[in-house]
Amino acid sequence: MRIKVIDSHTGGEPTRVVIEGFPELFGATLVEKRDDFKSKCDHLRTGILSEPRGSEILVGALLTEPCDPSCDFGLIFFNNVGMLGMCGHGTIGVVETLNHLGKIGVGKVNFEAPVGKVSAELYEDGRVAIQNVASYRYRKDVTATLQGMDYIGDIAYGGNWFFLVKSPLIPLDLVNHRALSETTVELMNALNEPGIIGENGARIDHIELFDKSKIADSKNFVMCPGGQYDRSPCGTGTSAKMACLCEDGKLMEGEIWRQESITGSVFEGYVTVVDGKILPTIIGRAHVVAESELIFLDDDPLRWGAKI
């Protein structure tokens, strides 16, 4: 079995786009196709992303035929532990990949994701703007206690579910990424165990810490499901953050917000309010770094990935 992929990075965060060789998925909606992927092809998820072909940090994106006729492509994201509802940096990476393949050029393109329709535009300078799904705050000033310390934040949605820590303001330095990772993983577990969850029982699977930035409006550290931190400023996390700022009257419609990541990369963003819903737009840049053909041999004991 052979699967062709193209790798890119968006602000340091990698995306592996599957372009050929994946089995056909069935379903009347992208949600059903995602569930078909999960039930029949989870071994391919681990085989594509895990060692020895990949690493725990990789985010995968599968291009499919859309179910929505107003969209150009269907898009299913997955990572080291499962499926993702949406991925901002990954969508930017997919647009750059499609441009690299000559399938699109400068202009607009529409994607159907399991969470809804996402629009993107490739600019002439190579930057990509994505208008995400409607984002919002679910609960404000929630307190979670970890090792005697109170963390106060908002539960918010930006295509994935986030706990945005507002207090304490934590010094974010890349040299401390291991300690920050341990704290945020423990905090994620502490949130969900006592029943602090998202809307309709959704599990909070992203934690976002903040600090002051010298080059942007804010600096963040985002822990993703699977225990790996985002090297980019996180598109869905920035969407959730801007939605909260907009609801608080701290970010006006069309006003630019600049979000720096723990690695120093920056996304720009702004919000548009349509029929009372907050639609965030994230702007960033991706770069293609590799074209590969993954080979799955029947006699390879690690053909579906190593469990590290």
Order of alpha helices (4+ residues) and beta strands (2+ residues): beta-beta-alpha-alpha-beta-beta-beta-alpha-beta-beta-beta-beta-beta-beta-alpha-beta-beta-alpha-beta-beta-beta-beta
